[in-house]
Amino acid sequence: MKNKMMRVRETRPLLTVIIPFRADPKLPYLMARLEDQCSSFKRRDDVEFMVVDSGSPIEYRDPCHIICKRHGIRYLYHDSEGSVFSIGAARDYGASFAEGRAITFLDVDLRVAADFWDRLLILMKSYGISKYKKRFLAIPCLYLTADGTEEFEASDPNVRALDFYLRWMHGDSGAVQNLAPCSSVMIVDRLHYLSVGGHRPEFRGHGYEDFELYHRLSSELGQIPRPDDYYHDSKSWDIATYRGFRSQFSLFGRPALLANLMVFHLWHPRPKSSSFYGRMAENREIWLDFFKDFDKTRFHPEPIIDSSALSKKVLFFGKQNTNAARVLKDIIPLLGQLMYMSEYDLIDQDGLVDEVAFKKLIEGHGIGSVLFANPYGNPARLQAYEWCRRNDFPYLVFERGAFPDSWFLDPRGFNADSESYRRELWDMALTEHESESIKAYVERLLTDAPALESQGSRLGGEGLGSRLGIGGKKVLFVPLQRPSDTVIQHLRGNLPSYDAFIEFIDEAAGLLKRAGWVVLCKKHPLETEAPELKNALYVPNETNFLDLLELSDRVALINSGVGLYAMAMGKPCYIFGKAFYSIPGVNREIASLDVDGFFSDVTLESSVNMELAYRFLYYLVFKFYSFGVPRTALRKERDGSMRNLTVALDFYKLRVPGVKEISYDWDHYPMISTSAPIFERYQLFLHEKRRKISKAAPVSIAHTPASKIAPSAVSKIENKDRAIAISKAVIVNRKTNLSERERRAAKLAKLRRDPHAFFRDSRIAALRPLKIFWRNKQAATIVK
């Protein structure tokens, strides 16, 4: 892609600290506080300090810049003069320019201990910030009184933090107003922050903007169970009941509090005449709607674009907030702002793309590149794709790769028409480490990794041969594809049609049968019907294709991704269409439908050059493919077939052309049990809640297994509400032991979160095969 490389520092900071600021003549103390705060920051390579001057009046800008320059602080001016100072918008602007792998925010009224940053970096490393994409922390905040502020500022910077923390613990209300266990000082991976869109722009001024962001971040993480009455706002942090969103949010700051990490808020007046404080009432009215709306749709605001993104604006043929757009969430910050448009808007009266209008559109909007999701998806999109290729205009193709969790952003084409698979790009000798890496990946691929489509349980090649009654014959395996697939419609090469391939295979099966061969065909898992065969045989639908590969001596296909698995397994493969993995010495292209010639080729001895195969596979896995876990849904098509839709993507490795590789360790983010020590503040409440549920049921019924209670035993109870309470108590409290209930709750949470792992790890052997109905650790939901 002909774009600039993103700016990459030689020594990238671990953290960027963003200070949102606007000088206000009504609040004259702000400039002094900015000076005091900047003077406290020591210059260091691992932490970047940045002041975002968001719309200060012109007479304050130079003084503000001079303060930053004097103390070695990065200064950015955010042109928002004339609008309400939005602290969320200022933070987001700073995040787009930040150099750190992670970011945090520090308002001008906040102060920290002298060793705060050293200890915070240690906590970040231990907690896995930026190692695991979605993990985040909150830093508690002690709000000082006016007298406490005056004393704090006059105290020794090396001891005052611990001093005031202890005074708060001892109840010194004269110096400390209160503790907020979760403050706006969040520690979060920068790219993840950009991808979820930061703060919602609807929250202007100050108030609740950080709550709404925490709501979405915690929903993405999914690690701390929600409390009762989650949408309730207690309007106070001084709570001991696990009820309302604040009780959950307070746990985000618990690790920092236990590590004695906190910030101190200096007292200041809050005049209603200041627009910054005057918007709190309006913000308080809208937060609940945004909480509930996100829970319903999972739509984040548009991603924030990195200041060094490849293009300022990217044309995307699709609609906003559709599956096709949502799966790009993690990538958009690196590419540029998306302009959503239908390709059919470019069609003229003759049904062709109006190239003059297309060019004017690109020039008029300053579009730097075009992003295609399946450029062959419809005739209009294909024409736009071909225009970009003819005119050498930058574009990227985003599509699913051939291996589990694999995806690609290709600046040179799509699949077999791409130049990204040219031999000179991958045919290089592997080092010992590289060779070991790709062999280890192949071993996992062929043993542990889930397939792209649902497959049956593994039997092994020998076990499958025995079950199918192969009787020592040689096997040609033919994985059938979907006739409607793009690669069949547009990339089948010299093959006249899909039906012609089926007829040829069936005819070849008749010849091979006499030579002691059997041709085994597998219907595509999402197809509901299969072409009729006379000589070749269909295997049961649930047969695992890896077992078929292991059993086979040869493989024949049009251009299925199974050809890459055949390469990895060292099986000779015959390709009838155009395949990006066609490599002389590794597999063979069939140029014409000559049954006798094909028969001779199949029955002759042949081998696979595994050195070449490993070189190509290494390129795909370690150089070209990105990796992300999809969330999928099944949709029934008009013809009765099923289509597997990707509705969300959680990337853990991003390879974007022109951008330095971004990697995270994959983490399941297991749900934390409410019996864990982090819930210590709420244990009395949780214990009383469990006790009340237990007391709601009579002893004679509560300790009886639910399966042995006759419905009439409950229905005879006169009080209807009492009957409902008893029924619930029986179900929830079949065993009153706390650890047993927590264990069952954890299992239920695991079933909802990761059904594949739930059935795979089941102690009941009969349930384990059910894991095959889920892949990539996500449940497939039927979309009507």
SULDA-V246884 format. One record per residue. N is the residue number from 1. NEAR is the number of other ideal C-beta (glycine too) atoms within 10 Angstrom. D_CENTER is the distance of its C-alpha to the mean C-alpha in whole Angstrom. Layout:
N/NEAR/D_CENTER + N/NEAR/D_CENTER
//
This chain:
1/19/25 + 2/12/27 + 3/18/26 + 4/12/26 + 5/11/24 + 6/15/22 + 7/11/24 + 8/10/23 + 9/10/26 + 10/5/27 + 11/8/27 + 12/14/23 + 13/19/24 + 14/20/21 + 15/23/21 + 16/23/22 + 17/24/24 + 18/26/25 + 19/25/28 + 20/25/28 + 21/28/32 + 22/24/34 + 23/19/38 + 24/20/40 + 25/9/44 + 26/11/44 + 27/17/42 + 28/9/44 + 29/13/43 + 30/20/39 + 31/18/41 + 32/11/42 + 33/19/39 + 34/24/37 + 35/17/40 + 36/14/40 + 37/24/36 + 38/21/36 + 39/12/39 + 40/13/37 + 41/18/34 + 42/12/35 + 43/9/34 + 44/14/32 + 45/11/30 + 46/13/27 + 47/19/26 + 48/21/26 + 49/24/28 + 50/22/28 + 51/27/30 + 52/26/29 + 53/23/32 + 54/23/31 + 55/22/34 + 56/23/37 + 57/11/40 + 58/7/42 + 59/9/44 + 60/19/42 + 61/16/39 + 62/10/41 + 63/14/42 + 64/22/39 + 65/17/38 + 66/12/41 + 67/21/40 + 68/23/36 + 69/12/38 + 70/11/41 + 71/18/38 + 72/12/36 + 73/21/33 + 74/19/31 + 75/18/32 + 76/19/30 + 77/16/32 + 78/20/30 + 79/10/32 + 80/18/32 + 81/14/35 + 82/6/37 + 83/12/34 + 84/15/33 + 85/23/32 + 86/27/28 + 87/24/27 + 88/25/23 + 89/24/24 + 90/26/25 + 91/26/22 + 92/24/20 + 93/23/23 + 94/24/23 + 95/26/19 + 96/18/19 + 97/18/22 + 98/26/21 + 99/18/22 + 100/22/20 + 101/18/17 + 102/24/17 + 103/28/19 + 104/26/21 + 105/25/23 + 106/22/27 + 107/22/29 + 108/23/33 + 109/20/34 + 110/20/33 + 111/24/34 + 112/22/33 + 113/22/35 + 114/14/36 + 115/11/34 + 116/17/31 + 117/19/29 + 118/13/30 + 119/15/29 + 120/25/26 + 121/18/24 + 122/12/26 + 123/17/24 + 124/20/20 + 125/12/21 + 126/10/22 + 127/17/19 + 128/15/16 + 129/23/15 + 130/24/13 + 131/15/14 + 132/19/11 + 133/26/8 + 134/19/8 + 135/22/12 + 136/23/15 + 137/23/18 + 138/27/21 + 139/28/24 + 140/22/27 + 141/23/30 + 142/23/34 + 143/20/36 + 144/25/39 + 145/17/42 + 146/13/44 + 147/11/47 + 148/23/44 + 149/19/43 + 150/14/46 + 151/17/46 + 152/23/43 + 153/14/43 + 154/8/47 + 155/13/46 + 156/8/45 + 157/13/41 + 158/10/41 + 159/11/42 + 160/18/41 + 161/23/38 + 162/11/39 + 163/14/42 + 164/23/40 + 165/19/38 + 166/10/41 + 167/18/43 + 168/21/40 + 169/10/40 + 170/8/44 + 171/8/43 + 172/13/45 + 173/11/44 + 174/11/46 + 175/19/44 + 176/22/41 + 177/16/40 + 178/15/36 + 179/19/33 + 180/24/30 + 181/23/28 + 182/27/25 + 183/26/25 + 184/25/23 + 185/25/23 + 186/22/20 + 187/24/18 + 188/25/15 + 189/23/13 + 190/22/14 + 191/25/11 + 192/24/9 + 193/25/12 + 194/24/12 + 195/22/9 + 196/22/10 + 197/20/14 + 198/26/15 + 199/24/18 + 200/22/20 + 201/14/23 + 202/16/25 + 203/25/25 + 204/21/28 + 205/21/30 + 206/23/29 + 207/19/28 + 208/23/25 + 209/26/23 + 210/22/21 + 211/20/21 + 212/23/19 + 213/27/17 + 214/21/17 + 215/21/16 + 216/22/13 + 217/19/12 + 218/19/13 + 219/15/12 + 220/18/8 + 221/17/10 + 222/16/12 + 223/16/15 + 224/19/18 + 225/17/20 + 226/16/21 + 227/23/25 + 228/13/27 + 229/14/28 + 230/15/24 + 231/13/25 + 232/14/28 + 233/15/29 + 234/14/32 + 235/9/32 + 236/10/33 + 237/19/31 + 238/10/34 + 239/18/33 + 240/11/34 + 241/17/32 + 242/23/29 + 243/18/29 + 244/20/27 + 245/23/24 + 246/21/25 + 247/26/26 + 248/20/22 + 249/22/22 + 250/21/25 + 251/24/23 + 252/24/20 + 253/24/23 + 254/20/25 + 255/16/24 + 256/24/26 + 257/18/29 + 258/12/29 + 259/15/29 + 260/13/32 + 261/23/29 + 262/26/30 + 263/24/31 + 264/22/34 + 265/21/34 + 266/21/38 + 267/16/40 + 268/14/40 + 269/10/42 + 270/12/40 + 271/12/42 + 272/8/41 + 273/8/42 + 274/17/39 + 275/17/37 + 276/20/34 + 277/17/35 + 278/17/37 + 279/20/33 + 280/16/32 + 281/10/34 + 282/14/32 + 283/20/29 + 284/14/30 + 285/10/30 + 286/14/27 + 287/21/24 + 288/15/25 + 289/11/24 + 290/20/21 + 291/20/20 + 292/12/21 + 293/11/20 + 294/17/16 + 295/14/16 + 296/8/18 + 297/10/16 + 298/15/12 + 299/14/13 + 300/19/12 + 301/18/15 + 302/17/15 + 303/23/13 + 304/23/16 + 305/20/17 + 306/22/18 + 307/14/22 + 308/15/22 + 309/25/19 + 310/24/21 + 311/23/22 + 312/13/23 + 313/17/23 + 314/23/21 + 315/24/22 + 316/23/20 + 317/24/22 + 318/19/20 + 319/12/20 + 320/12/18 + 321/12/16 + 322/11/16 + 323/18/13 + 324/18/14 + 325/18/13 + 326/18/10 + 327/23/8 + 328/22/9 + 329/21/8 + 330/22/7 + 331/24/10 + 332/23/12 + 333/25/13 + 334/23/15 + 335/28/17 + 336/22/18 + 337/19/19 + 338/20/19 + 339/16/22 + 340/15/21 + 341/16/24 + 342/12/26 + 343/22/27 + 344/13/30 + 345/12/31 + 346/20/33 + 347/17/35 + 348/11/39 + 349/6/41 + 350/6/42 + 351/10/38 + 352/12/37 + 353/21/35 + 354/16/37 + 355/15/36 + 356/9/38 + 357/13/36 + 358/21/33 + 359/13/34 + 360/11/35 + 361/16/32 + 362/19/30 + 363/9/33 + 364/8/33 + 365/13/30 + 366/12/29 + 367/20/27 + 368/22/26 + 369/23/24 + 370/24/23 + 371/24/19 + 372/24/20 + 373/18/18 + 374/18/21 + 375/29/24 + 376/20/26 + 377/16/24 + 378/12/28 + 379/14/31 + 380/18/30 + 381/22/27 + 382/19/29 + 383/19/31 + 384/23/29 + 385/24/28 + 386/12/31 + 387/18/32 + 388/20/30 + 389/14/31 + 390/9/34 + 391/11/34 + 392/8/32 + 393/17/30 + 394/18/26 + 395/23/23 + 396/26/20 + 397/24/19 + 398/21/16 + 399/17/16 + 400/18/15 + 401/18/17 + 402/21/19 + 403/21/18 + 404/17/15 + 405/23/11 + 406/19/13 + 407/22/13 + 408/21/15 + 409/23/16 + 410/23/20 + 411/19/22 + 412/17/25 + 413/17/25 + 414/24/24 + 415/24/24 + 416/19/28 + 417/18/29 + 418/15/27 + 419/10/28 + 420/20/26 + 421/22/27 + 422/10/30 + 423/12/32 + 424/6/33 + 425/14/29 + 426/18/29 + 427/13/32 + 428/12/33 + 429/8/34 + 430/17/31 + 431/10/32 + 432/7/32 + 433/7/29 + 434/15/27 + 435/15/29 + 436/11/28 + 437/16/25 + 438/22/25 + 439/16/27 + 440/10/25 + 441/19/22 + 442/21/24 + 443/12/26 + 444/11/22 + 445/20/21 + 446/15/25 + 447/9/25 + 448/8/22 + 449/17/19 + 450/17/18 + 451/19/19 + 452/21/18 + 453/13/20 + 454/18/21 + 455/20/24 + 456/17/27 + 457/13/28 + 458/15/29 + 459/18/33 + 460/13/33 + 461/18/35 + 462/12/39 + 463/13/38 + 464/23/37 + 465/22/40 + 466/13/42 + 467/13/40 + 468/19/41 + 469/8/44 + 470/16/44 + 471/9/47 + 472/6/47 + 473/15/46 + 474/15/44 + 475/22/41 + 476/25/39 + 477/26/36 + 478/28/34 + 479/22/31 + 480/21/31 + 481/20/29 + 482/17/28 + 483/16/31 + 484/13/29 + 485/18/26 + 486/16/26 + 487/21/27 + 488/19/30 + 489/12/31 + 490/16/31 + 491/20/31 + 492/21/33 + 493/16/36 + 494/12/39 + 495/20/39 + 496/11/40 + 497/11/38 + 498/20/36 + 499/10/39 + 500/13/41 + 501/25/39 + 502/19/39 + 503/17/43 + 504/19/43 + 505/24/41 + 506/18/43 + 507/17/47 + 508/25/46 + 509/21/45 + 510/14/49 + 511/18/50 + 512/25/48 + 513/15/49 + 514/8/52 + 515/11/51 + 516/11/49 + 517/19/46 + 518/21/44 + 519/24/41 + 520/22/38 + 521/22/36 + 522/20/32 + 523/17/31 + 524/18/28 + 525/17/26 + 526/15/25 + 527/18/29 + 528/12/31 + 529/9/34 + 530/14/36 + 531/18/38 + 532/8/42 + 533/16/43 + 534/9/46 + 535/15/46 + 536/21/42 + 537/12/41 + 538/16/38 + 539/20/36 + 540/11/35 + 541/14/31 + 542/12/30 + 543/21/31 + 544/19/28 + 545/20/28 + 546/22/28 + 547/24/31 + 548/25/33 + 549/22/32 + 550/21/33 + 551/22/36 + 552/24/37 + 553/15/39 + 554/21/38 + 555/25/35 + 556/28/35 + 557/23/33 + 558/24/32 + 559/24/29 + 560/26/27 + 561/22/24 + 562/25/26 + 563/26/28 + 564/22/26 + 565/23/26 + 566/28/30 + 567/26/30 + 568/23/28 + 569/20/30 + 570/14/33 + 571/20/34 + 572/22/37 + 573/29/35 + 574/21/37 + 575/23/35 + 576/24/36 + 577/24/34 + 578/19/32 + 579/25/29 + 580/23/27 + 581/22/28 + 582/18/32 + 583/23/34 + 584/10/37 + 585/12/38 + 586/24/35 + 587/24/35 + 588/16/38 + 589/16/38 + 590/20/40 + 591/11/42 + 592/9/44 + 593/17/45 + 594/13/47 + 595/15/47 + 596/9/50 + 597/12/49 + 598/22/45 + 599/18/47 + 600/11/49 + 601/16/45 + 602/21/44 + 603/17/47 + 604/8/47 + 605/5/46 + 606/15/43 + 607/9/40 + 608/19/37 + 609/15/37 + 610/16/34 + 611/13/34 + 612/17/33 + 613/23/31 + 614/21/29 + 615/21/29 + 616/22/27 + 617/24/25 + 618/22/24 + 619/19/24 + 620/22/21 + 621/19/19 + 622/16/20 + 623/12/20 + 624/19/19 + 625/20/16 + 626/22/12 + 627/21/10 + 628/21/7 + 629/16/7 + 630/23/8 + 631/20/9 + 632/19/13 + 633/18/16 + 634/14/19 + 635/13/22 + 636/13/26 + 637/11/27 + 638/5/31 + 639/9/32 + 640/9/31 + 641/16/28 + 642/18/25 + 643/13/22 + 644/17/18 + 645/17/16 + 646/18/12 + 647/17/11 + 648/16/7 + 649/22/5 + 650/21/2 + 651/25/5 + 652/18/7 + 653/19/10 + 654/20/11 + 655/19/14 + 656/19/16 + 657/18/19 + 658/19/21 + 659/21/18 + 660/13/19 + 661/11/16 + 662/20/13 + 663/13/12 + 664/21/11 + 665/11/12 + 666/16/10 + 667/15/11 + 668/14/11 + 669/16/12 + 670/13/15 + 671/17/17 + 672/16/20 + 673/15/23 + 674/21/26 + 675/16/28 + 676/12/27 + 677/9/29 + 678/14/26 + 679/20/27 + 680/10/31 + 681/16/32 + 682/21/31 + 683/15/33 + 684/12/36 + 685/18/34 + 686/17/32 + 687/12/35 + 688/11/38 + 689/16/35 + 690/17/35 + 691/11/39 + 692/11/40 + 693/17/38 + 694/16/40 + 695/12/43 + 696/18/42 + 697/22/43 + 698/14/47 + 699/9/47 + 700/8/49 + 701/16/46 + 702/18/43 + 703/14/44 + 704/15/44 + 705/9/42 + 706/12/40 + 707/6/41 + 708/7/45 + 709/14/45 + 710/8/47 + 711/8/46 + 712/7/49 + 713/15/49 + 714/15/46 + 715/10/48 + 716/9/51 + 717/16/50 + 718/6/51 + 719/9/49 + 720/9/46 + 721/8/43 + 722/14/45 + 723/15/44 + 724/13/40 + 725/16/40 + 726/20/42 + 727/19/40 + 728/13/36 + 729/20/38 + 730/21/39 + 731/10/35 + 732/19/34 + 733/20/36 + 734/16/38 + 735/13/38 + 736/16/38 + 737/9/37 + 738/13/34 + 739/10/32 + 740/12/33 + 741/19/31 + 742/15/28 + 743/14/28 + 744/13/28 + 745/16/25 + 746/17/23 + 747/13/23 + 748/12/23 + 749/17/19 + 750/16/19 + 751/14/20 + 752/12/18 + 753/17/14 + 754/18/15 + 755/18/18 + 756/18/18 + 757/15/19 + 758/20/21 + 759/18/23 + 760/16/23 + 761/13/24 + 762/16/27 + 763/6/30 + 764/7/32 + 765/7/32 + 766/7/33 + 767/13/29 + 768/14/27 + 769/14/28 + 770/15/25 + 771/18/22 + 772/19/23 + 773/12/22 + 774/20/18 + 775/21/16 + 776/19/13 + 777/19/13 + 778/21/12 + 779/17/15 + 780/18/17 + 781/13/18 + 782/9/21 + 783/13/21 + 784/5/24
//
